[in-house]
Amino acid sequence: MTRQGQGPEAADPQARKRVDDALVEAAKDRLAMSEDQRIYEQERARRRAKRRLDAEEAEDLREQAGNTAPPGQSWRPDYVLETAAALREGTIRRTAPTVGEVGQGRFLFYEGKVNGIHGESGSGKSWTALWVCVQQLIDAADVVYIDLEDDEVGIVGRLLDLGLTDEQLVHFAYLHPEEAFTDAARRALLSYVEQERPTLVVIDSTGEALALDGARPNEDDDVARWFQRLPGAIARLGAAVVVLDHMAKADSSGLWPIGSQRKRAAISGAQYLQKTIEPFDKETAGAAELVAAKDRHGNYRAGLPVAVLEVDPTGPEGLSVQLVPVAERAETSPVDEVAHCMEVVSRLLEGLPEGHSGLTKRGVRERVRTLARGRNDLTDQALGLLVRRGLVSMTPGPRNGKYHRSLHPYRAAERDFTPTTEGDTDD
């Protein structure tokens, strides 16, 4: 007989073993089911997260396009009578540049569009961009500067040199990215732009940004994708985006930067070639010209100069930077032009090594031709004035040549003079 409360397996070892084996198998089955369930739940969570991210990305794209309609709705035709009536009534304006004032009520860049400046290294592209930043900051507008060429100390130092205060700099947001423009980075940046609504976003420069993303500057697809994801997405949120770019020295007169032709198609506002007129540095005043390469809205004709950037670090109040219309500069600066050329010639002769016999007028012309816009008459006038004032010596040399050397430095900012064409020197 079995004891009360015990099953028959208690008296039968084989029966008990079978029960134990069944319990072990049942436990194994439960463990296996738990692992399967865990994997299943993980996969469900992963899919839910992916769907959520996809939905957020789709929403971002709709918001960037200014369209909260379901995807595909932007392909639906629209009637234009309402827009036509608003244009006639003046309740909406035709597209015109409103950022980057150059005087006389003229501006360089379009809000809500991708704009650009390209030129050789040293032509002052960053100075142009920073001066436009200053204009916005003085008006208490927000600015974003995405910098891949310099660093925060360099950029903020230049803004301080241009006279900005802490109250103005509080509107300046600086980025120095060191990683690719991932989806997470894109969401963070576009969220900031949407919240703060800057009037100007500068990207300095296109080439470095493409490289950071692993994009190839000569590949159309890579370039088009980058413009769509970064400058294009920001512009769709309303800011005037200005991308800075380089150009090959061998093509310094070309109207477009190096790389894929998709760069041209991506410009929805205006693109300018910036080229040096008078080289400048921390101690020397100079200027650069902005020539229209493309204006999608027809306000500036391609190939024509639009503005001049003037940089002068020698003024009584320190650094001075300004953008002026080409016409205004041409009308008001003939004396300054000769004075500057005199300084260029003086510095050239000051830099000759000790014991050098000097330069003929032809030698001076050749060396300053690019600095004086290729005008030999301007160089001759400047050299003659320096000789007559006793600042440059002129001594006879071989083959009836006359050789010039510096006696005293000349600086345009320190002297007043009346230009004259009398007494030019001869070879």
Protein Blocks (a to p, Z undefined) as FASTA:
>chain_A
ZZehiafklmmmklmmmmmmmmmmmmmmmmmmmmmmmmmmmmmmmmmmmmmmmmmmmmmm
mmmnopabdehklmpccdfklmmmmmmnopaccdddfehpebjhiafbdghiacddddde
hilmmmmmmmmmmmmmmnopacddddfkbcfklmmmmmmmnopafklmmmpccdddfbdc
dfklmmmmmmmmmmnopabdcdddfklmmmmnopafklmklmmmmmmmmmmmmmmnopac
dddddddfklmmbcbdedjfklmmmpmbbccddddfbdcdfkbgcddddddfbdfkopac
ghiafbdcdddfkbfnlpadddddfklmmmmmmmmmmmmmmmmmmmmmmmpcehiabjcf
klmmmmmmmmnnopaklmmmmmmmmmmnopaccdddehhiacdddfbdcdfklpccdddf
ehiacZZ
